[in-house]
Amino acid sequence: MNSLAYALLSMLIRKSCTGYELTQFLETFWQAKHSQIYPLLKKLENADMLTFVYEHQTAKPDKKIYTITPKGKEVLSEWIATKPSPPVSRDEFLIKAYAIWLTDTETASELFNERIDFYQKKIDFRKEKIAEMELAYGQQLLDPTASHFGRYILFKRKLKLEQDEVEWCQWVLSILVNNTEQASI
């Protein structure tokens, strides 16, 4: 099994979901396309690690609601106890930042402003979801044995990383602006 399969089982351990919902939930820590998720769900089903039921919808195709099985839970529990692989990081923006000296200040500033806008939307979303969790679960979120604990600490970590990214971009923009002002004197 690959890490994405374990990620899907991790989502399903909390609640039953559709494939679409799984894609949405995964965005917090994994970039996966529907074309990756649905074949993997089928493999997990064939391995008896999850099951599904059809939910009837009016004027739409029926949707599958996936649920983890006891075997899936056992496999997931065993995997959690193993050492994780080193993290993989790929970010096209950082490559551009590395070679930013090849462009003009206006283009560089635009790149960083777009990055800030992108992450600000993520920050707003993350804060909203954290507030919803805190309202719904209160102190239970600080109980490491509660099913929402992992999601809560993950969202808090992602929020911090997103805020740090915006702060870094603003720092770079201040350098770009300062450099532009110095050049015009």
C-alpha positions as CSV (number, residue, x, y, z in Angstrom):
1,M,0.0,0.0,0.0
2,N,1.1,3.5,-0.7
3,S,0.8,6.6,1.6
4,L,-2.2,7.8,-0.2
5,A,-4.1,4.6,0.6
6,Y,-3.3,5.1,4.3
7,A,-4.4,8.8,4.0
8,L,-7.7,7.6,2.6
9,L,-8.1,5.1,5.5
10,S,-7.2,7.9,7.9
11,M,-10.0,10.0,6.6
12,L,-12.5,7.2,6.7
13,I,-11.6,6.2,10.3
14,R,-13.3,9.5,11.5
15,K,-16.4,9.2,9.3
16,S,-17.8,7.6,6.2
17,C,-17.3,9.8,3.1
18,T,-17.8,10.0,-0.6
19,G,-14.8,10.1,-2.9
20,Y,-15.4,13.8,-3.5
21,E,-15.4,14.5,0.3
22,L,-12.2,12.5,0.7
23,T,-10.5,14.7,-2.0
24,Q,-11.6,17.8,-0.1
25,F,-10.5,16.5,3.3
26,L,-7.1,15.4,1.9
27,E,-6.2,18.9,0.7
28,T,-4.9,19.7,4.2
29,F,-1.9,17.4,3.8
30,W,-2.0,15.7,0.4
31,Q,-2.5,16.8,-3.2
32,A,-4.4,14.0,-4.9
33,K,-6.6,14.0,-8.0
34,H,-9.9,12.2,-8.4
35,S,-8.1,10.0,-11.0
36,Q,-5.8,8.8,-8.2
37,I,-8.4,8.4,-5.5
38,Y,-11.1,6.4,-7.1
39,P,-8.9,3.5,-8.4
40,L,-7.3,3.4,-5.0
41,L,-10.7,3.2,-3.3
42,K,-11.5,0.2,-5.5
43,K,-8.2,-1.5,-4.5
44,L,-9.0,-0.9,-0.8
45,E,-12.4,-2.3,-1.3
46,N,-11.0,-5.4,-3.1
47,A,-8.6,-5.8,-0.2
48,D,-11.6,-5.7,2.3
49,M,-10.3,-2.6,4.0
50,L,-13.3,-0.5,3.1
51,T,-16.9,-1.0,2.0
52,F,-19.5,1.3,0.5
53,V,-23.2,1.8,0.2
54,Y,-25.0,3.7,-2.5
55,E,-26.9,6.8,-1.5
56,H,-29.8,7.6,-3.8
57,Q,-29.9,11.2,-5.2
58,T,-32.7,12.8,-7.1
59,A,-31.8,14.0,-10.6
60,K,-28.2,12.9,-10.0
61,P,-26.3,9.6,-10.2
62,D,-26.3,7.7,-6.9
63,K,-23.2,8.3,-4.8
64,K,-21.0,5.9,-3.0
65,I,-20.4,6.4,0.7
66,Y,-17.2,4.6,1.8
67,T,-16.7,3.2,5.3
68,I,-13.5,1.7,6.7
69,T,-13.8,-2.0,7.8
70,P,-12.3,-3.6,10.9
71,K,-9.5,-5.0,8.6
72,G,-8.8,-1.5,7.3
73,K,-8.7,-0.1,10.9
74,E,-6.2,-2.8,11.9
75,V,-4.0,-2.1,8.9
76,L,-4.1,1.6,9.6
77,S,-3.3,1.1,13.3
78,E,-0.3,-1.0,12.4
79,W,0.9,1.6,9.8
80,I,0.6,4.5,12.3
81,A,3.2,2.8,14.5
82,T,5.8,2.6,11.7
83,K,8.4,5.3,11.0
84,P,7.2,7.8,8.4
85,S,9.2,8.4,5.1
86,P,11.0,11.7,4.9
87,P,8.6,14.5,3.7
88,V,8.5,15.4,0.0
89,S,8.3,19.0,-0.8
90,R,7.7,20.4,-4.3
91,D,6.9,24.0,-4.8
92,E,7.3,25.7,-8.2
93,F,7.0,29.1,-6.5
94,L,10.1,28.5,-4.5
95,I,12.1,27.7,-7.7
96,K,10.9,31.0,-9.1
97,A,11.9,32.8,-5.9
98,Y,15.4,31.2,-6.1
99,A,15.9,32.7,-9.6
100,I,13.8,35.9,-8.9
101,W,16.9,38.1,-9.7
102,L,16.3,37.4,-13.4
103,T,13.0,39.4,-13.5
104,D,12.1,43.0,-12.8
105,T,10.8,44.2,-9.4
106,E,7.2,44.7,-10.6
107,T,7.0,41.1,-11.8
108,A,8.6,39.8,-8.7
109,S,6.3,41.8,-6.5
110,E,3.3,40.5,-8.5
111,L,4.4,36.9,-7.8
112,F,4.7,37.5,-4.1
113,N,1.4,39.4,-3.9
114,E,-0.4,36.5,-5.7
115,R,1.2,34.1,-3.2
116,I,0.0,36.2,-0.3
117,D,-3.6,36.2,-1.8
118,F,-3.5,32.5,-2.3
119,Y,-2.4,31.8,1.3
120,Q,-4.7,34.4,2.8
121,K,-7.6,32.4,1.4
122,K,-6.2,29.3,3.0
123,I,-5.7,31.1,6.3
124,D,-9.3,32.3,6.3
125,F,-10.6,28.8,5.5
126,R,-8.5,27.2,8.1
127,K,-9.5,29.7,10.8
128,E,-13.2,29.1,10.0
129,K,-12.8,25.3,10.2
130,I,-10.8,25.6,13.5
131,A,-13.5,27.9,15.0
132,E,-16.2,25.3,13.9
133,M,-14.2,22.5,15.6
134,E,-13.7,24.5,18.8
135,L,-17.4,25.4,18.9
136,A,-18.5,21.8,18.3
137,Y,-16.0,19.9,20.4
138,G,-14.5,22.4,22.9
139,Q,-12.0,20.9,25.3
140,Q,-12.5,17.4,23.7
141,L,-10.1,18.7,21.0
142,L,-7.3,18.6,23.5
143,D,-7.9,15.0,24.3
144,P,-5.4,12.9,22.3
145,T,-7.8,9.9,22.4
146,A,-10.6,11.8,20.8
147,S,-11.3,11.2,17.1
148,H,-11.1,14.9,16.3
149,F,-7.7,15.5,18.0
150,G,-5.6,14.7,15.0
151,R,-7.6,16.8,12.6
152,Y,-7.5,19.7,15.1
153,I,-3.7,19.6,15.6
154,L,-3.2,19.2,11.8
155,F,-5.3,22.3,11.0
156,K,-3.5,24.3,13.7
157,R,-0.1,23.3,12.2
158,K,-1.3,24.1,8.6
159,L,-2.6,27.5,9.8
160,K,0.8,28.3,11.4
161,L,2.6,27.3,8.2
162,E,0.3,29.4,6.1
163,Q,0.7,32.4,8.3
164,D,4.5,32.0,8.2
165,E,4.3,31.8,4.4
166,V,2.4,35.1,4.3
167,E,4.8,36.7,6.8
168,W,7.8,35.6,4.7
169,C,6.2,36.9,1.5
170,Q,5.5,40.3,3.1
171,W,9.2,40.4,4.3
172,V,10.4,39.8,0.7
173,L,7.9,42.4,-0.6
174,S,9.3,44.9,1.8
175,I,12.8,44.3,0.4
176,L,11.5,44.6,-3.1
177,V,9.8,47.9,-2.3
178,N,12.8,49.2,-0.4
179,N,15.0,48.3,-3.3
180,T,12.7,50.1,-5.8
181,E,12.6,53.2,-3.6
182,Q,16.4,53.2,-3.3
183,A,16.8,52.9,-7.1
184,S,14.5,55.8,-7.8
185,I,16.6,58.2,-5.5
